[in-house]
Amino acid sequence: MLSRRPGDITLSEVIRALDGPLALVPCVSQTAYMRCEECIDEQTCGVRLAMKEVRDATAHILDSTTLAGLNARVRAFR
């Protein structure tokens, strides 16, 4: 049972509650940041910069998708 209406619950909230941070690497996580041991300079790390873009794009999509919206998409394909 949900504690709020499906239109008020985003996919990012569900994923964070069940799986933890959205970031694929801890050095770009907004909720569980951890510096990578082998990193010499976070500011110029190409992998970190790319993974931050991935995190931001993923968060944008998941933050703007509600359970109700997801359900509507599924019904549209039936």
Secondary structure, DSSP 8 states (H G I E B T S, - for coil): --SS-GGG-BHHHHHHHHH--S-SSGGG-SSS----TT-S-GGG-HHHHHHHHHHHHHHHHHHT-BHHHHHHHHHHT-
